[in-house]
Amino acid sequence: MADETDIEVERLEREGSGACLKEPLLKSRIKYTSQIAIVGANVCPIESLDYEIVENDLFKQDWRSRKKVEIYQYVFFKWALALLIGLCTGLVGFFNNIAVENIAGFKLLLTNNLMLKEKYFLAFIVYVSCNMVLAAAAAVLCAYIAPAAAGSGIPEVKAYLNGIDAHSILAPSTLFVKIFGSIFGVAAGFVVGKEGPMVHTGSCIASLLGQGGSRKYRLTWKWLRFFKNDRDRRDLITCGAAAGVAAAFRAPVGGVLFALEEAASWWRSALLWRTFFTTAVVAVVLRGFMGICKGGKCGLFGEGGLIMFDVTSTKAAYNAADLLAVIFLGIIGGILGSLYNFFVNKVLRIYSIINERGPLFKVILVLTISILTSCCSYGLPWLSQCTPCPPYLEDQCPTIGRCGNYKNFQCPPNQYNDLASLFFNTNDDAIRNLFSAGSEKEFHLSTLFVFFIAIYFLGIITYGIAVPSGLFIPVILAGASYGRLVGTLVGYFSDLDSGLFALLGAASFLGGTMRMTVSLCVILLELTNNLLMLPLMMLVLLISKTVADCFNKGVYDQILVLKGLPYMEAHAEPYMRNLIASDVVSGPLVTFSGIEKVGNILLALKITRHNGFPVIDEPPLSDAPELCGLVLRSHLLVLLKGKKFSEQRVMTGSQIMRKIKAHDFAKAGSGKGIKLEDLDITEAEMEMYVDLHPITNASPYTVVETMSLAKAAVLFRDLGLRHLLVVPKTPGRPPIVGILTRHDFMPEHVLGLYPHINLQSHK
């Protein structure tokens, strides 16, 4: 059994592998699981990851021969890599913020100075032109260099930690484009955030640091060879994802909980401790550099930049009426969040049709959205009336420059435009203004309503274009605006500040879209530095998630489905309890003997794309046919490359183990591994034999054929497997029935085989 169905294999052989790469997966798909997925609007093949420990003879010999100093070295480098991941991610987060603040600040200052001279049309042209140049730079990087860098990146990281390896999602080029594309995209004024891209960035950094160098670039370190496997890389990438959240929000505990609740599919206590260490390093790095940059020592980057909203100056006392208002916020947030996910789903399907036409169309789409966003940001504030400055804010109102709550825009002296304070600003500063406490009358109701509608729909149409784009900031902006709107309406009988209502509104909208609870709660509390809001925050998140779950899935779960990534959920579908393991395994099942002819192995590798092959010992090696274990395609290629053959069908495992070491079978890093085309096997060697016992995993995970498919699915996911062998229940039959892979548990495959089972399970 391979990672592909028979239908898919036959189709690929008939049409050629290039045919599938043109299939637009976001259109209506036929009912089978294709082993291709959308990564950055490009269709590419995907593979599963080998998280299982391959306990073959070579592995056991290597483990027994390890000295204490090597074991200590392994532990030391695990912590050292966690430290490096934290340092690098913290530095990238700081660089990201300082670049965005300075680039966007220069753009806004230039436009503002022209407006002060009443050159409004010229200011509009300059503003739109700057945004288009920045947007074009981000789009060109994504479209032509690293398409996998487009979008948030969180769905791809979730998929990787679930066991899915999609092309280039953690490559160096993706890291480069993710960093600079995110800077240009956010500075261009798009309604996007840098939080999702920071999670992807942290994961890319962890992947590069943990792959033991690169043969391709001749950077190979022998002392890092212990990490040349998917299992250790998974741990490091989990640390990187947590570090990305910590760098984006300056929330180290929230980063750990985000990795635990949303990103990782597999967890253990040692990983919790190492992840917490990584995020703590990020927090220290960010705090240190922000201290250096205080007072404008880093250009326009000063007190702001990193998202931090201090609402400790307000009193978080609340009564029964406030609780009713908070419950109302949670319900509305759940409804709006589920609607947001619905529209994002539809927009992504439309954009896929445009993006598949080529890189040029991706750039044109980005520029179109940039012009629309710029027109809204510059044009809508003209609809707002000028408001006299409060008398107690003589020095701060109006704001002459970039930051501040009171933008002058086109207003006369001593007056400000409240809508411009939200639109004509960086996204971080707009959130600060909405969260600001003690300013109930700062924003008119009409202003908050217009801003909410505009941000809600701009956020929807912006996600899916070819720029790195996070969803956190658009959702926080929309949620904070309608939360403050509700707070202003109920201000007459509520004791809560409107800034706190904005915070609760952001929490409700986040819960309705992301469907996270604990991690979001802690992130928002770390952002606002107000522990007194904990009960209300918990209440609004629970309500919004519960309401939204009644309509659809979370936004990241929907994107995983749209991209075609075969993500395995923590729970099995109900209809799987009506099936057993043998119901879904399919042939042809390709097996090898313990001592196999080289030509047979080479033929099997050529005609199939299987990644695991059962090894069966037959007489005279055993009394009766018995399952010896499982051998991986990558290990077979290494063995064939080494040409450790014999002319007679005899066991030569001891000779092979003396000549080949376990680290020769380590997974390749940035450099490509051995491919079938790299083998140079002569006709004489095709008739020779090779002993597969040294590289055969003698203890693969197996299930009896009568086990329910639901139970097998939970086992498969919890253990992080790539292959699950199905063995017969009764003796006298071949020792293996088939192999279950990730694809066999996918709803499309199961319901394609048994289309009526889903209806029966609900009766």
N, C-alpha and C positions, 0 to 999 in steps of 0.2 A: 504493500500500500504506500503510495507516495503522498506528497502534499497536494497533489492535484487529482481531480476526478478523472475517470476514464474518458468522459465526454470532453473534458478540457484538454487532456493529453492528445486525443485523436484530432481535436480541432487544431491544436497548435502544430501537430505534425503535418496536417493537411494544408494549413494556410501559412505556416512559417511563423516563427516566434515574433517577427516584426508586426504581424497583423494585429495581435492583441494590443500592441502599444498604441493603437489608434482608437481603441474602444472608449467612448466617453462614458465613464462609469456613473456620472451623476445623472444621466438620463435613466429612464425606467430600465431595470436590469432583469435579465432572464433568471430563472430560479436555479442557479447553481453558483457555487462560490468560486470565482475566478481568482487565481493567485497573482493578480495584478491589482494595483491600487493607485489612487491619486495622491501624489506627493508634490505639493507646490504647484498644482494645476497640470502637472505632467503625469502621464500614466507610465508606471514602471513595474517590473516584477518585484515580488516580495518573497522573503524566506522566513522560516521560524528560527528561533535561537535555541541553542543547546544549553539549558540551565542545569541539566542533570549531570552529576559526576559520573564520568565514564570509568568504571572500575575494571579496567583490563589489566593484563599482566604487566604491561609497561608502567601503568600508573601505580600499581602496587609496589613494583620494584623501586620506582622513583621516590615514593612516599617513605618506604622503609630505609632508603639510603640517605634521606635528608638528615643532616646534622642539626644539633640544637641551634647553632649559630644561624643556620639557614631559616629555621622556624622563627627565631627572633627577628631575623632580617625581614621575613614576610610580614610579621605583625608590625614592625617598625615602619615599613614602607606603606602599609595600609593607612596608618595614622599620618605619615608624612604626605601622602597623596591627598588625604582629607584636608590637611592644612593648606596645601598648594591650591586645591580647588577653591577653598574659602578665600585665600588671598587673591587669586586671579579673578574670581567672580566679583569680589568686592571692588577691585580696581576697575574692572570693566563697567560695573554699575555706576561707580563714581564718574568715570570718563563719559559714559552715556549721558548722565544728567548734566554734567558741566557743558558738554557739547550742545545738548538740546537747549539749555538755558541761554547760552551765548549766541547760538545761531538764531533761535526764535526771538531772543531779546533784541538782537541787532535789527532784524526784520521789523519788529513792532516799533522800535524807536525811530527807525527811518520813516515808517509810515506815519507815526504820530507827529513827528516834526513837520512833515508836509501838511498835515491836517491843521496844525497850529498856525501855519501860514495861509490857511484856507485854500490850499491847492488840493481840493478833495478828489477830483478826477485823476490827477497825477498820482495821488496817494493810493487810489484804488488800483491803478495800473501797476504801480510798484509792488503793492501787496500781492496781487494776483500773480505777477511775474515771478516774484521770489518764491511763492508757494509752488508754482509750476516747475521751476528749476529744481527745487528740492525734491518734489514728487517724481520728476523725470529721473533724477539720479537714483532714487530708491527703486523705481520701477525697472530701470536698465540693469541694475545690479541683480535684482531678483529674476528678471526674465531671461537674461543672457548668461549669467554666471552661476547662480545657484537657485533654481526654481523651488527647491525644498525649503528655502528660507522664507517663503511667502506665508502669510497668515500668522497665527498665534504660535504654533509649535507645541503647545501643550498636548493636543491629541496625538501627535507623533511620539512625544516622550512617553505618554501613557501607553501607547501601543508597544513601544520598545520594551518598557518595563513589564509588559504583559507577555512578551515573548515574540514580538514581530519585528523583523529587521527589514525596513524599507530602504530603498536606494538613497544614499547621500544624506540621510536626515541628520547625521552627526559628523559629517565630513568637515575638513578644514575650510573649504570654500563656503559651506553653509554657515559656519561660525563667523567668518569674515563679513559675509553679506548680512547676516542677522544683526551684527553690531552696527555697522554703518548704515544699512538700510533702515533700521529702527530709528537711528538718530535723524536721518533725513526725513523719514515719514512723519515722525512726531513733530519735528521742527516745521514741516510743511503745513501744519495746521489741520491735518486729518483728525477726525474723531476716532483716534486709536490710542492705545496705551503701550508702554514699553514693558509691562509686567509679564505678559505671555512670552514675548521674545526673550526676556531675561531668564525665564525658566529654560527655554530652549538653549540659550547661550551657556548657562551653567552646565547643562547636560553635555553640550558639545565640548566644553573645556574638560569636563570629567572624562569623557570618552577619549580625548586626545592624550591626556596625561596618563590614563590607565591602560593604554594599549602597548606599552613597552617599547615605544619608539616606532619607527617606520622603515621597512626595508626599501620601500620605494624611494625615500629621500635619504637613505643610508644613515638613519638615526636609530640605531638599535642598541638598547642597553640590556646586557645580560642579566643584571640584578633585578630587572622588572619582568623577567620571563614568567614569573609566577602569576602575573595578571593577564596573561594572554589566553583568557577564556571568558565565555559569556557570563559566567556566574559572578566573578569578581567585578567585571565591568558593570554588571547590573547594580551592584552595591554602590560603586563609585558614581554612577549616573544618578542614582537616587539621591546621593549627597549633593550632586550638582543641581538637580531640580530644586531641592530645598534651599540651596544657596542662592538660586536665582530669585525665589520669592523673597528671601531675606534681603537681598540687594535692592530689589524693586521697592519694597514697602518699609525697609528697615525694621523688619519684624522677624527676629530669629526663631522665636517659638512658633509663630504662625507658619514659617517656612517648613519646620519639621512636621507640623500637623498637616500642612498641605500635601507634603510628600506621602504621609501616612494615609490620609483620607482620600485623596484624589489621584495622585500619580502612581504610587507603587501598587503592584498586585501581590507582592510577596514581602513579608516583613519579619524581623526578629529583633530581640532586645539589643544585641550587639550593634545592629545597624542603627537603632534609635540613638544610641549613645554617640556613635561616630557622626551621624547626621547633625545632632545637636552641637557637637564640637565644630563642625564645618560652618554652621550658621552663626555660631558665636564669633568665629574668626571674621566672618563677613561684617557683623555688627561693629566689631572693634575697628576694622579697616575703614568703614564708612564714617564712624564717629570721629576717627582721627583726622581724616582728610577734610571733613566738614568743618572741624575746628580750625584747620589751617586756612580755609577759604573764607572765614568770617570777615566781614568788613569789606567785601569786594576785592579781595586779593586774587581772585580767580576770574577776573573779568566781571561779567554780569551775574555770575553764580555767587550767591552769598548765603543768606539765611534760608533761602528756599531751595528749589531744585529737587531734592528727594522729598517724596510725599510724606508730610508730617503735619497733622492738623491738631493743634492743641485746643481742646475744649474744656480744660480743667477749670477755667474761670467761671463756668456756669454751674448752677446748683441743680443736681439731678434728683430733685424731690418730685414725686408724682403721686396723683390721687386716682380714684376709680375712673374719673372721666378721661384721664390721660391713658389709662390702660385700654379703654374702649377705642381711643384714637389710634393707639399702637396696634391693636388687633385689626382695625380697619386698614392701617398701613400695610400690615402683613398680607391681608387678603388681596388688596389692590396690587401689591408687589408681586404676589404669586401669579395673578392673572396677566399683568403686564409682562412679567418675565417669560411666561409660557408663550404669549403672543410674539415676543421678541424672538424666541427660538424658532417659532413657526415661520416668521418672515425671513430670518437668516437662512433657514433651510431652503426656502423658495428662491432667494436671491443667489445663493451658491449654485443652485441648479442652472439658473440663467447665465451666471458668469462662466460656468464651465463650458458652455457652448461658445462663448466669446474667446475664452482663454485657449481653447484647444486649437484655435486657428493659427496660433503662433505668437512669438514674443512681441512682434510689433503691435498686435491687437491688445496684448496685455498692457503695453505702455500707453496706448491710446485710451484704454479704459481708465487707467490711473489718472491721466491728465484730465479726462472728462469729469471724474469725481472731484479732482482737485479744484477745477474751475467752479463747480457747483458749490463745494464747501466754502471756497473763498467768497463767492457771491453772497452766501448766507451769512458768513461771519462779518462781512463788511456792510451788507445791505440791510439786514434785519434791524440792527441798532438804530437806523434812521427812522424806524416806525415808533421808537420809544420817545416819550417826552422827557425833556430835561427836568431835573429835580434839584431844588436848592440844597446846598451843602448844609449839614447840621452845624449849628454855630460852635459846638465844642470841638469841631475837627478843622480848625482854620488851617493848620499846617499840612494836614493829610488829604484834604479835599479842595479841589479836584486833584487827582493823581497826575503829575506832570512826568510822564515816563512810562515804564513798562508795567511794574507791579503795583498792586494796590486794589482796593475795593471800589474806588471812585474814579472811573475813567471820564475824562473831559469830552473826548470824541469831538462832536460838532457843537457842543454847548458853549454858551457864553461864560465868562469868568464867574467863579463861585457857584457853579452848577455842574452836575455830573449826569452821565447817561448810564443808568443801571444795567440796561441790556448789553451795552458795550463792555461793562465790567466783567461780563460772563463770556461773551463771544470774542471780543478783541483782546484775547489773553491766551497764555498757554493753558493747557488742560489742567495742570496741577494748580495753577493760580486760580482758575475758575472754581475748582473744588474747594480751595481754601476760602474763597469768598462766600460760597454757599454754606460752608460749615462755620463761618464766623459767628461768634456769639455776641449777644447784646446789641444786635442791629436788626430788630424786627421790621422796621420801616424802611430798610435800605432798598429792598426790591419790591416793586409793585406786583400785584397778582397777575396782571396781564404779562409782565416781563417773565415771570417764572413759568407761566403756561406756554408762551411762545418758545422759550428756551427749551422746555421739556419736549415739546413736539418736534422741534428742529433737531435736537440731539438724538432723540429716539430714532428718527428715521435716517439721519445722517450716519449714525452708528451701524444701522442695518445695511445700508447700501455701501458702506466703506469696507466692511469685513468681506473678504473674498477677492479683493483686488491684489495685484502682485506687489505688495509691500509687506514687510513684517508688521503685524498689527495685533495688539492685545485687546481683549474684550473687557478687562477689568475697568479701565478708565471710562469708556463710553457708558458702561452700566452704572458706575458710581455717579457720573455726571447726571444721567437721566434720573436715577433714583434720588439723588440729593435734591434735584430741582423740584420733583413732585412731592418729596418729603417736606421741603421748606414751604411749598405751596399749601400743603395740609396744615403745617404748623402755623402759618399765617392766618388761615381760616379759623382754626380752633384756638387762636391765641387769646381770645376774650375769656375763655373759661378753663384754660390750661395753664399749669404752672411751669411747664417745660419750655425752654428756649427754642426758638425756631431753628437755630443751628443744630440742636440736638434732634429735632424732627428731621432735619436734612440728613443727619447721620443714620437715623433709623430707616429713613426712606431708601438710602443707599444700601443698607443691610438687607432690606426686604427685596429690593430688585436683584441684588446679588444672589440671594437665596432662591429667587424665582428663576434665574437663568442658569447659574452654576450648579445648583442643587447641593451645595456644601453647607455644613452647619458649624462644626467645631472649629475647623481651620479658619473660616471666614470670621467667626466671632472673635477669635484671638487676634487675627490680623487687624481687624477694625479697632479692637481695644488697644493694640500696640500702636496703631496709627494715631489715635486720638488721646491716648494717655489718660483715660478716664475709666477706672474700674467700676465706678458707681453705675455705669450704664449696662453692666453685665446682665442683670435680670431682664431688662427690656430688650436687649440685643438678642438674647436667647429666645425670648418669646416671639419676636418678629421673624427671626430666621426659621424657627420651627413652623410657624403658621404659613409663611410664604412658600417654603419647600413643600409642605403638605398640600397646599392648594395647587401649586404648579404641577406636582406629580400626577394630579388627576387628569392632566391634559396631554403632556408629552414628556419626553426625556430631557435631561440636561443638555446644554448646548454642546459640550465636548463629546458627549455620547452620540449626539446626532451627527456631528462632523465625522466621527469615526466610521459611522455607517455610510455616510455620503462618500467618503474617500475609499471605501471598500476594504478597510483594514479589518481583518477577522479577529476582533477583540473578544476575548472570553470573559463573560461576566462571572461574578462571584457565586451566583446561584444558577441552577439549571432551570430550563424552561419546563413548565408542567407536563407538556406532552412527552418529554423524554422519559418519564416514568413508565410510559406504556411500551417502551422499546427496550431491547437488550443490546449488548455490545455487538453481537454477531449480526444484528439487523442492518448496520450501516457500513461495516467493513466491506470493501470491494476489491476485486483483483485488477490486473493479474498480480499475484504475490510472487515476487522475485526473491529466491533464497540462494544461499551459497553453502557449499560443503565446508567443513573445517579446513580441509586442504583442497583448494580449488585451482582449476586450470586458469592460467593468466588470460587466455583468450576469452573464456566465459565471463570473467570479471569485466574485461574491457568492453565486450559486447553489451553486457547489462548496463554499464555506465553510459554507453552511447545511445541505446534505444529507450532508456528511461531517464527521468529526472528525479528519481527517488533519492532521498538523503539518508535512509537507513535500510539495511538489508539484514534479515534474520540469517543466522549461521546455524546450520543443523549438522550434527555429527552423525554419521551413518557407519554401519559395519564396513571395515573391521575396526574403526576407531571406537565404536561403542556396540553394545549387544543389540540395540534396537535404535531406530531414529530418535534422537533427542535434541531438544533445543539447547544449543551451546550459548547463544546470546545474540547480540546485535552489533553490527559493524557499521560505521558511518562512512558516507561517500568521501568526505575530506580525508579520513584516515586511509582509505583504500588508495586514493591518489598519491598520498605520501609514500605508501608502501610500494606501489608500482613504480614511482619515480626512483626509489632506492634500488630497485631491481634485485631484491633478495630472493631469487628464485632457485628452484631445484629441479633437476631432470626427473626425479622419481617422486612418487606421491608418498612422501614421508614427512614426519613432523620435524621442522627445523626452527621451532620457536626459540630455543635457547641461543642459536646462532644469530637470529634476527635481533634478539634483545641485547646481545653484546655489541651489535653494530649500529643500532638505532636507539636513540634516547627519547624519553617521553616529551621533552620540549620540542622535538622535531615535529610533533603533531599539534603544537599550539596553534591557536587560531591566528591568522594573519591580521595585521593592523591596517594602517593606511595602505601599505603595499598589497598588491593582489596575491591571493593564495595560488596554489597549484591548480591548474585547469586541465581538462582532458586533452586540450590541444598541445599542452606542454610535454606530454608523454611521447617518448620515442621508443616504441616497442617493435622489435624485429619479428619476422615470421617465425624464426626458430624459438624466440622467447614466448610466443603465443602458445606454444605447445608445452611449455614448462608449467610447474606448479608453484604455488605460494601458500605458506601456512598462515592462516588468518587468526589463529588462536591468540597470539600476543596482543593484537589490537581489537579483539572482540570484547565488548562489554558483557562480562559473564553474569552480571546481576541486573538486567534491565527490569523495569517495572512491568508487571504482567497482571492481567485480570482474566477471570474465567469468562467464557463466552456468554454465560447466562446473567452476568451482572447487568443491572439496569443502566441505561445510557445516562440517566441523570447522575447516578452515583459515580460512574466513570468520568463524567464531565467535571464534577467537583474535584475528584482525585487528580485529574489531568491538570487542572488550573492551579490548585493549591501547591502541587509539587513542581510546577513550572516545567512540564515535560514537553518534548517534541514528538516522541514516539511512545505509544502505550501498546504493548503486545497483548493480543487476545489469544488465549490458549484454550484447547478443547476441555470439556468437562468429563468426557468419557474416554477411557483408554482405547488403544487399538487404532487410533486415527493419527493423521499427521500431527507433529508436535506443536504446530501453530496454525491458527485459523486466519489471522490477518493482523494488521497494524492499524491502530487508531491514531490519527494525527489531528491537528487543530481544525483542519477543514471538515473532518467528519462530524464535528460537534456544531457546525454553523447551521443556523435555522434554515438558510437557503438550501443547503444540501439535504438536511433531514426531511424538510417538508417537500422537497423535490422528489424524494423517494417515496414518501408517504403523505400525499397531499391532504388526506382526510383525517389524519391523526390529530391535527390541531383542533378541528371542530369537535371531535369526540372527547378530547381532554377537557373541554369546557361544558360538557353536558352534565 
